[in-house]
């Protein structure tokens, strides 16, 4: 993959590495469509960034906008470090495993309690139903970390300072969203052509229409 607009600098955190962007695009294409579908939740990330990146054209556009939020927010939280640990300046986190920040987005296990435990069932189903499993898996299992974050910000964004204070807003880029769309569509096209050349008929991808 070749990155241009998606390599844009984020505040004083530098530029996202190609390895992160590659994982992000691959996940964005393969992630379940329901993660990006419209909902009526006023605390949804799409409601928050719509004035900057919207209005939404289709599900592929919504996928790309989510990737752009993730690109910028990960820069703010960890400078794109998958293994980022607890915030050592936060005394509450240091003495409370439930609130210990972990991974590239600095989520904590107590995020499973938000909105009447909205994320708890997902956490249990994916083997991260306790702080002891949640903390290391958010660092080790990159697709899971991406999916947990994306589902969480559809539920509630109040846990994330850079989101609720709109610190990420100046760094969000419509050009990066467009590039993410092109990259995902390019991957989809390659996969589709590979299937066709092998004699397999791929299922229609509604996101690309």
C-alpha angles and dihedrals in degrees: 000000000000118000128198118143090026089059091063117136118261112215108289094331096091127228126323114255120247090240091061093045091050092052090046095053093045091050092044091057096045100039118111112272093231090071089069102033120117119268138174097243111128090203092057117126091233091061089050099051100031093099089058105034104018168110093095116235102187142328093284089056090050091050090052093048090053090051090052092052089049092048093054099037093050088054091053095046103041112352085252094302110152090196098051111144137204120322100257091200091061109083092187092057093046091058100036121064092194090060098039111128116231141179136357095323096037093233120165133212093249087069085080087070096058119114094012096316093309094162098039097091091050090049094051093045091053097046098255098104096127135046089247092061099030097057099055095036093056086060101038105037105058099181090050092049090051093048094045091052094047093049092045095054089052087059102039139343098187092098092066118074097197089055102045092041089049091233092142094053100088090052098050111105131202087200090058090049089053091049092049089053091051093047094050093045089049091053091047091051093050091049092047092049092048090054092048092049090053092051096254119130109222122217116255113265107223092190093070096055 
